[in-house]
Amino acid sequence: MGKQTHPRTPPEVLDALRVQTLRGDKLGDLTDRQREWVWRSLLKGVRRAETMALGGLSDDQYERGVARVRRWYAERIKAFKAQRAKVDPVVVVRPVKPLPKRKRRGIWFFGQGG
């Protein structure tokens, strides 16, 4: 296995971030990668019981929070795809091989030949 390049975040801290997200915070102070990781873990239902217990959330509150996160995530993906579509696609121009010169064939008795 490869060596881990960044310190691992404790599960309790991630649970707190999940609770914060479920309460409506978009986690603007985190990097995009960290925010997406928290959002995707919520959408997958990672440590649901621990998150609900830490935040004192009911099932209904949890489901509404996850629906909000699902909407945010869909908007983020849509914006990312729109940004990618704005970039001009790379057009590959392959060089065309020139046609060979026509060879004169046979003898032509009238004029220059042909």
MDAnalysis code that builds the backbone (N, CA, C; Angstrom):
import MDAnalysis as mda
import numpy as np

u = mda.Universe.empty(342, n_residues=114, atom_resindex=np.repeat(np.arange(114), 3), trajectory=True)
u.add_TopologyAttr("name", ["N", "CA", "C"] * 114)
u.add_TopologyAttr("resid", np.arange(1, 115))
u.add_TopologyAttr("resname", ["MET", "GLY", "LYS", "GLN", "THR", "HIS", "PRO", "ARG", "THR", "PRO", "PRO", "GLU", "VAL", "LEU", "ASP", "ALA", "LEU", "ARG", "VAL", "GLN", "THR", "LEU", "ARG", "GLY", "ASP", "LYS", "LEU", "GLY", "ASP", "LEU", "THR", "ASP", "ARG", "GLN", "ARG", "GLU", "TRP", "VAL", "TRP", "ARG", "SER", "LEU", "LEU", "LYS", "GLY", "VAL", "ARG", "ARG", "ALA", "GLU", "THR", "MET", "ALA", "LEU", "GLY", "GLY", "LEU", "SER", "ASP", "ASP", "GLN", "TYR", "GLU", "ARG", "GLY", "VAL", "ALA", "ARG", "VAL", "ARG", "ARG", "TRP", "TYR", "ALA", "GLU", "ARG", "ILE", "LYS", "ALA", "PHE", "LYS", "ALA", "GLN", "ARG", "ALA", "LYS", "VAL", "ASP", "PRO", "VAL", "VAL", "VAL", "VAL", "ARG", "PRO", "VAL", "LYS", "PRO", "LEU", "PRO", "LYS", "ARG", "LYS", "ARG", "ARG", "GLY", "ILE", "TRP", "PHE", "PHE", "GLY", "GLN", "GLY", "GLY"])
u.atoms.positions = np.array([
    [0.836, -1.179, 0.000],
    [0.000, 0.000, 0.000],
    [0.882, 1.244, 0.000],
    [0.361, 2.315, -0.558],
    [1.096, 3.570, -0.587],
    [1.031, 4.278, 0.751],
    [1.982, 5.130, 0.968],
    [2.031, 5.892, 2.214],
    [1.014, 7.026, 2.145],
    [0.297, 7.251, 3.228],
    [-0.707, 8.297, 3.287],
    [-0.016, 9.656, 3.359],
    [-0.454, 10.606, 2.512],
    [0.233, 11.892, 2.437],
    [-0.391, 12.959, 3.331],
    [-1.599, 12.746, 3.806],
    [-2.241, 13.734, 4.661],
    [-2.722, 13.053, 5.939],
    [-2.795, 13.816, 7.031],
    [-3.244, 13.191, 8.280],
    [-4.704, 12.780, 8.202],
    [-5.008, 11.672, 8.807],
    [-6.366, 11.156, 8.792],
    [-7.227, 11.930, 9.797],
    [-8.422, 12.326, 9.357],
    [-9.330, 13.078, 10.218],
    [-10.077, 12.096, 11.114],
    [-10.114, 12.354, 12.403],
    [-10.813, 11.440, 13.318],
    [-12.313, 11.367, 12.991],
    [-12.935, 10.211, 13.209],
    [-14.359, 10.048, 12.899],
    [-15.255, 11.011, 13.667],
    [-14.858, 11.380, 14.884],
    [-15.683, 12.299, 15.672],
    [-15.754, 13.678, 15.018],
    [-14.642, 14.101, 14.441],
    [-14.613, 15.397, 13.753],
    [-15.487, 15.340, 12.504],
    [-15.391, 14.230, 11.771],
    [-16.216, 14.072, 10.578],
    [-17.697, 13.999, 10.937],
    [-18.019, 13.338, 12.051],
    [-19.414, 13.302, 12.498],
    [-19.914, 14.711, 12.791],
    [-19.063, 15.536, 13.426],
    [-19.449, 16.921, 13.721],
    [-19.677, 17.706, 12.425],
    [-18.837, 17.461, 11.414],
    [-19.031, 18.129, 10.128],
    [-20.318, 17.669, 9.460],
    [-20.646, 16.399, 9.598],
    [-21.904, 15.884, 9.030],
    [-23.101, 16.540, 9.699],
    [-23.056, 16.666, 11.030],
    [-24.151, 17.314, 11.762],
    [-24.278, 18.764, 11.316],
    [-23.148, 19.431, 11.198],
    [-23.140, 20.825, 10.758],
    [-23.776, 20.946, 9.373],
    [-23.461, 20.023, 8.492],
    [-24.028, 20.027, 7.145],
    [-25.523, 19.759, 7.181],
    [-25.936, 18.805, 7.982],
    [-27.361, 18.478, 8.066],
    [-28.179, 19.642, 8.611],
    [-27.540, 20.521, 9.367],
    [-28.235, 21.696, 9.914],
    [-28.239, 22.865, 8.944],
    [-27.648, 22.688, 7.742],
    [-27.755, 23.713, 6.706],
    [-26.476, 24.443, 6.353],
    [-25.361, 24.095, 6.981],
    [-24.097, 24.756, 6.672],
    [-23.473, 24.080, 5.453],
    [-23.063, 24.877, 4.455],
    [-22.455, 24.316, 3.244],
    [-20.964, 24.037, 3.400],
    [-20.420, 24.266, 4.576],
    [-19.001, 24.012, 4.875],
    [-18.089, 24.784, 3.932],
    [-18.327, 26.074, 3.832],
    [-17.545, 26.926, 2.940],
    [-16.092, 27.072, 3.338],
    [-15.760, 26.787, 4.593],
    [-14.371, 26.928, 5.038],
    [-13.514, 25.717, 4.669],
    [-14.131, 24.644, 4.193],
    [-13.376, 23.456, 3.787],
    [-13.008, 23.545, 2.311],
    [-12.051, 22.722, 1.900],
    [-11.721, 22.639, 0.480],
    [-12.833, 21.879, -0.236],
    [-12.858, 22.002, -1.544],
    [-13.880, 21.298, -2.326],
    [-13.808, 19.796, -2.095],
    [-12.600, 19.279, -2.039],
    [-12.415, 17.838, -1.854],
    [-12.968, 17.379, -0.506],
    [-12.668, 18.140, 0.560],
    [-13.152, 17.768, 1.891],
    [-14.675, 17.876, 1.967],
    [-15.228, 18.968, 1.396],
    [-16.668, 19.172, 1.421],
    [-17.374, 18.040, 0.670],
    [-16.845, 17.693, -0.489],
    [-17.464, 16.617, -1.261],
    [-17.385, 15.297, -0.499],
    [-16.297, 15.074, 0.200],
    [-16.150, 13.835, 0.967],
    [-17.221, 13.752, 2.051],
    [-17.462, 14.868, 2.755],
    [-18.485, 14.888, 3.803],
    [-19.863, 14.692, 3.190],
    [-20.149, 15.400, 2.099],
    [-21.459, 15.283, 1.452],
    [-21.705, 13.858, 0.964],
    [-20.712, 13.268, 0.319],
    [-20.893, 11.910, -0.204],
    [-21.060, 10.900, 0.929],
    [-20.373, 11.114, 2.034],
    [-20.545, 10.187, 3.155],
    [-21.964, 10.280, 3.712],
    [-22.531, 11.485, 3.713],
    [-23.932, 11.630, 4.148],
    [-24.877, 10.940, 3.177],
    [-24.630, 11.119, 1.888],
    [-25.504, 10.508, 0.881],
    [-25.436, 8.984, 0.910],
    [-24.288, 8.452, 1.319],
    [-24.135, 7.000, 1.421],
    [-24.646, 6.454, 2.750],
    [-24.897, 7.336, 3.708],
    [-25.390, 6.886, 5.010],
    [-24.304, 6.402, 5.951],
    [-23.097, 6.908, 5.783],
    [-21.971, 6.508, 6.626],
    [-22.175, 7.044, 8.048],
    [-22.059, 6.179, 9.044],
    [-22.175, 6.516, 10.468],
    [-23.434, 7.328, 10.768],
    [-24.542, 6.875, 10.228],
    [-25.809, 7.581, 10.388],
    [-26.231, 7.659, 11.861],
    [-26.175, 6.549, 12.551],
    [-26.617, 6.514, 13.950],
    [-25.769, 7.449, 14.814],
    [-24.441, 7.419, 14.598],
    [-23.559, 8.263, 15.385],
    [-23.813, 9.745, 15.099],
    [-24.050, 10.059, 13.836],
    [-24.308, 11.447, 13.446],
    [-25.623, 11.934, 14.047],
    [-26.649, 11.102, 13.995],
    [-27.952, 11.488, 14.543],
    [-27.868, 11.670, 16.055],
    [-27.128, 10.780, 16.722],
    [-26.995, 10.882, 18.175],
    [-26.213, 12.139, 18.562],
    [-25.149, 12.436, 17.844],
    [-24.332, 13.600, 18.150],
    [-25.123, 14.902, 17.959],
    [-25.918, 14.949, 16.896],
    [-26.674, 16.167, 16.614],
    [-28.044, 16.213, 17.261],
    [-28.475, 15.113, 17.859],
    [-29.808, 15.045, 18.440],
    [-30.895, 15.205, 17.389],
    [-30.673, 14.582, 16.226],
    [-31.589, 14.724, 15.099],
    [-32.595, 13.579, 15.059],
    [-33.810, 13.898, 14.643],
    [-34.815, 12.854, 14.432],
    [-34.642, 12.310, 13.013],
    [-35.338, 11.219, 12.723],
    [-35.264, 10.646, 11.370],
    [-35.721, 11.654, 10.326],
    [-36.774, 12.403, 10.641],
    [-37.308, 13.381, 9.695],
    [-36.291, 14.504, 9.436],
    [-35.661, 14.995, 10.483],
    [-34.654, 16.043, 10.326],
    [-33.468, 15.533, 9.510],
    [-33.084, 14.297, 9.780],
    [-31.967, 13.707, 9.051],
    [-32.301, 13.604, 7.569],
    [-33.483, 13.096, 7.248],
    [-33.878, 12.924, 5.845],
    [-33.971, 14.263, 5.113],
    [-34.507, 15.297, 5.790],
    [-34.568, 16.618, 5.161],
    [-33.168, 17.163, 4.910],
    [-32.267, 16.944, 5.852],
    [-30.881, 17.390, 5.675],
    [-30.194, 16.671, 4.525],
    [-30.418, 15.374, 4.418],
    [-29.808, 14.602, 3.334],
    [-30.390, 15.045, 1.991],
    [-31.692, 15.339, 1.939],
    [-32.305, 15.828, 0.695],
    [-31.674, 17.158, 0.280],
    [-31.402, 18.022, 1.245],
    [-30.747, 19.309, 0.976],
    [-29.340, 19.082, 0.430],
    [-28.615, 18.163, 1.044],
    [-27.255, 17.857, 0.598],
    [-27.293, 17.264, -0.805],
    [-28.272, 16.409, -1.084],
    [-28.408, 15.814, -2.417],
    [-28.610, 16.924, -3.462],
    [-29.418, 17.932, -3.127],
    [-29.655, 19.048, -4.044],
    [-28.368, 19.849, -4.252],
    [-27.648, 20.152, -3.160],
    [-26.384, 20.875, -3.274],
    [-25.389, 20.118, -4.149],
    [-25.326, 18.824, -3.924],
    [-24.365, 18.002, -4.667],
    [-24.726, 17.976, -6.152],
    [-26.022, 17.860, -6.460],
    [-26.463, 17.858, -7.860],
    [-26.140, 19.199, -8.524],
    [-26.332, 20.303, -7.798],
    [-26.005, 21.627, -8.335],
    [-24.507, 21.755, -8.591],
    [-23.721, 21.212, -7.678],
    [-22.271, 21.276, -7.834],
    [-21.813, 20.489, -9.054],
    [-22.367, 19.312, -9.240],
    [-22.009, 18.492, -10.399],
    [-22.443, 19.186, -11.688],
    [-23.644, 19.759, -11.678],
    [-24.155, 20.460, -12.868],
    [-23.254, 21.649, -13.216],
    [-22.842, 22.421, -12.215],
    [-21.954, 23.557, -12.455],
    [-20.595, 23.094, -12.985],
    [-20.104, 22.000, -12.461],
    [-18.824, 21.472, -12.915],
    [-18.906, 21.042, -14.377],
    [-19.986, 20.358, -14.738],
    [-20.149, 19.908, -16.123],
    [-20.331, 21.097, -17.066],
    [-21.045, 22.132, -16.622],
    [-21.218, 23.326, -17.453],
    [-19.879, 24.019, -17.668],
    [-19.056, 24.054, -16.641],
    [-17.732, 24.659, -16.756],
    [-16.874, 23.877, -17.740],
    [-16.954, 22.569, -17.682],
    [-16.182, 21.724, -18.600],
    [-16.653, 21.889, -20.037],
    [-17.971, 22.122, -20.232],
    [-18.519, 22.277, -21.572],
    [-18.065, 23.594, -22.210],
    [-17.760, 24.615, -21.392],
    [-17.330, 25.906, -21.918],
    [-15.946, 25.834, -22.551],
    [-15.134, 24.922, -22.081],
    [-13.786, 24.786, -22.611],
    [-13.881, 24.228, -24.028],
    [-13.225, 24.908, -24.964],
    [-13.266, 24.450, -26.354],
    [-12.601, 23.081, -26.460],
    [-13.275, 22.181, -27.155],
    [-12.646, 20.868, -27.317],
    [-11.396, 20.988, -28.194],
    [-10.439, 20.174, -27.912],
    [-9.192, 20.185, -28.663],
    [-9.435, 19.540, -30.019],
    [-9.088, 20.263, -31.077],
    [-9.257, 19.739, -32.423],
    [-7.895, 19.253, -32.897],
    [-7.834, 17.999, -33.237],
    [-6.582, 17.419, -33.699],
    [-6.557, 17.511, -35.219],
    [-5.542, 18.186, -35.749],
    [-5.391, 18.317, -37.190],
    [-4.236, 17.419, -37.604],
    [-4.559, 16.419, -38.357],
    [-3.534, 15.492, -38.807],
    [-3.006, 15.970, -40.165],
    [-1.710, 15.964, -40.360],
    [-1.172, 16.404, -41.650],
    [-1.588, 15.433, -42.759],
    [-1.867, 16.015, -43.903],
    [-2.279, 15.211, -45.053],
    [-1.054, 14.935, -45.905],
    [-0.876, 13.700, -46.263],
    [0.257, 13.314, -47.085],
    [0.011, 13.820, -48.510],
    [0.977, 14.531, -49.093],
    [0.760, 15.049, -50.450],
    [0.666, 13.909, -51.463],
    [-0.122, 14.170, -52.500],
    [-0.265, 13.170, -53.558],
    [1.048, 13.046, -54.326],
    [1.358, 11.852, -54.765],
    [2.599, 11.689, -55.545],
    [2.439, 12.337, -56.932],
    [3.561, 12.791, -57.525],
    [3.524, 13.378, -58.865],
    [3.134, 12.305, -59.863],
    [2.358, 12.749, -60.850],
    [1.950, 11.797, -61.896],
    [3.129, 11.481, -62.805],
    [3.299, 10.243, -63.081],
    [4.382, 9.839, -63.968],
    [3.852, 9.831, -65.397],
    [4.691, 10.241, -66.295],
    [4.307, 10.198, -67.708],
    [4.492, 8.776, -68.198],
    [3.494, 8.317, -68.893],
    [3.560, 6.936, -69.377],
    [3.479, 6.910, -70.907],
    [4.250, 6.092, -71.484],
    [4.189, 5.882, -72.921],
    [4.817, 7.006, -73.721],
    [4.743, 6.840, -75.024],
    [5.337, 7.819, -75.955],
    [4.183, 8.535, -76.629],
    [4.329, 9.815, -76.733],
    [3.297, 10.631, -77.380],
    [3.979, 11.348, -78.530],
    [3.518, 11.062, -79.710],
    [4.195, 11.578, -80.881],
    [3.790, 12.992, -81.272],
    [2.687, 13.469, -80.743],
    [2.196, 14.797, -81.138],
    [2.400, 15.772, -79.984],
    [3.196, 16.735, -80.121],
    [3.381, 17.769, -79.123],
    [4.395, 17.396, -78.060],
    [4.216, 17.927, -76.896],
    [5.170, 17.779, -75.800],
    [5.146, 16.389, -75.196],
    [4.102, 15.743, -75.238],
    [3.988, 14.473, -74.534],
    [2.988, 14.631, -73.395],
    [2.578, 13.586, -72.859],
    [1.540, 13.788, -71.898],
    [1.381, 12.766, -70.957],
])
